[in-house]
Amino acid sequence: MQSAVLWSTSLQSSIRKTAKLAAAIGRGSGEAYQLALSGRGIVVVQASEGHPLPPQK
């Protein structure tokens, strides 16, 4: 859920609990909860949740 940056107000949003057996054996997304969006609109998602690299000299 920390990757979604913004979405159209026309979209319906909900939170889904995804902790299932598949997650325990490495087949899930790794997230306990996921943001679900449905409908027609635009979603902007950041590419990575990692730390930024230091500037190159």
C-alpha positions in Angstrom: 0.0 0.0 0.0 3.0 2.3 0.4 3.6 2.3 -3.3 0.4 4.0 -4.5 1.0 7.7 -4.9 -2.3 8.9 -6.3 -5.4 7.7 -8.2 -8.5 9.2 -9.9 -11.4 10.0 -7.7 -13.7 8.0 -10.0 -12.0 4.7 -8.8 -13.5 2.7 -6.0 -10.9 1.8 -3.3 -10.8 -0.9 -0.7 -8.3 -2.7 1.5 -7.9 -6.5 1.1 -6.4 -8.8 3.7 -4.1 -11.1 1.9 -2.3 -13.1 4.6 -3.0 -16.7 3.4 -1.2 -20.0 3.2 0.3 -19.0 -0.2 2.1 -16.1 1.6 3.6 -18.4 4.2 5.2 -20.6 1.5 6.6 -17.7 -0.5 3.9 -17.6 -3.2 2.1 -14.4 -2.0 2.9 -10.7 -2.5 4.6 -10.4 0.9 2.0 -7.8 2.0 -0.5 -8.6 4.7 -2.9 -6.0 3.2 -3.3 -4.7 -0.3 -5.0 -1.6 -1.7 -7.6 -2.7 -4.3 -8.8 -0.1 -6.9 -11.6 -0.8 -9.4 -13.3 1.2 -12.2 -12.0 3.5 -14.9 -9.3 6.0 -14.1 -5.6 6.6 -13.6 -3.3 5.2 -10.9 0.3 6.5 -10.3 2.6 4.0 -8.5 6.2 4.6 -7.5 8.7 2.1 -9.0 10.5 1.1 -5.8 10.3 1.4 -2.0 14.1 1.1 -1.7 16.5 3.8 -0.4 17.7 6.2 -3.1 21.3 5.8 -4.3 23.8 8.5 -3.3 24.7 11.0 -6.0 27.6 10.0 -8.3 30.7 12.2 -8.3 
